[in-house]
Structure formats: structure tokens, C-alpha cells
Amino acid sequence: MSFLDYFKSKKTNTANIAKERLQIIVAHERGKRDQPDYLPQLQQELLAVIRKYVDISDDMVQVELDRNEDCSVLELNVTLPEK
């Protein structure tokens, strides 16, 4: 193995990692595109109400909307801190 081959293999691995990360970001953004416009505002308002009673950060509340043929389901996940 030559000195130049060592550097070539690392570039390939780095490119693959970057490609995988980009695919994850694109998939995440596509998922957001199908969501209604009010969902981020709803999440912030829910967070404000919960903060009246419990000290939590923004990443502790997640709101998702699942759509089926017959109905839509709003899922709210709140991670409460331990006392």
C-alpha cells in the first residue's frame, strides 16, 4: 500500500458518510413538507402551556401528525424531567 492510497480511501469513506447524512436530511425535510402549516405553532403553544407547570426544554416536546386514508392522528410526546 502506497502513501497516496492511504489518503484516497479516507476520501471515499468521508464521501459516503456525507452522502448518508444528506439522505437523512432530505428524508426529514420531505416529511415536514406534508405537514400542515399550523403544526410548528401548535408545538410552541403546547410547550408554553406545559412550561407553566414543569420546567422543560424545546426538544422535550415532539408533535407529529400521521395521516391514514380514514383519519389523521395527532401524536404528542412529552418527556418530563425526573424530580
C-alpha positions in Angstrom: 0.0 0.0 0.0 1.4 3.3 -1.0 1.3 6.6 0.8 -1.2 8.0 -1.7 -3.6 5.1 -1.4 -4.0 5.8 2.3 -5.4 9.2 1.6 -7.6 8.0 -1.3 -9.5 5.5 0.9 -10.4 8.1 3.5 -11.9 10.4 1.0 -14.2 7.7 -0.2 -15.3 6.9 3.3 -15.9 10.6 4.1 -17.9 11.0 0.9 -20.1 8.0 1.8 -20.8 9.4 5.3 -21.6 12.8 3.9 -24.0 11.2 1.3 -25.8 9.2 4.0 -26.2 12.3 6.2 -27.6 14.2 3.3 -30.1 11.5 2.5 -31.3 11.6 6.1 -31.7 15.4 6.0 -33.6 15.2 2.7 -35.9 12.5 4.0 -36.6 14.5 7.2 -37.4 17.7 5.1 -39.7 15.7 2.8 -41.6 14.5 5.9 -42.1 18.1 7.0 -43.4 19.1 3.7 -46.5 17.0 4.1 -47.3 18.5 7.5 -49.9 21.3 7.9 -48.6 24.8 8.4 -50.0 25.1 11.9 -48.0 22.2 13.4 -44.9 24.2 14.5 -47.1 26.9 16.1 -49.2 24.2 17.8 -46.0 22.7 19.2 -44.8 26.1 20.6 -48.2 26.8 22.2 -48.3 23.4 23.8 -44.8 23.9 25.1 -45.8 27.3 26.6 -48.7 25.6 28.4 -46.6 22.8 29.7 -43.9 25.2 30.9 -46.5 26.8 33.2 -46.3 23.7 35.3 -43.0 22.0 34.5 -39.6 23.3 33.5 -38.8 21.6 30.1 -36.8 22.5 27.0 -37.9 22.7 23.4 -36.6 19.3 22.5 -38.6 17.6 25.2 -41.9 18.1 23.3 -42.5 16.4 19.9 -45.7 16.8 17.8 -46.3 14.5 14.8 -49.3 14.1 12.5 -50.0 10.7 11.0 -52.4 10.5 8.1 -54.3 7.4 7.1 -57.0 7.1 4.4 -59.8 7.4 7.0 -58.4 9.8 9.6 -55.5 11.8 10.9 -53.8 11.2 14.3 -52.0 13.9 16.2 -49.3 12.4 18.4 -47.8 14.4 21.3 -44.8 13.1 23.1 -43.6 15.0 26.2 -40.5 13.9 28.1 -41.0 15.1 31.7 -37.9 15.7 33.9 -37.4 13.4 36.9 -37.7 15.1 40.3 
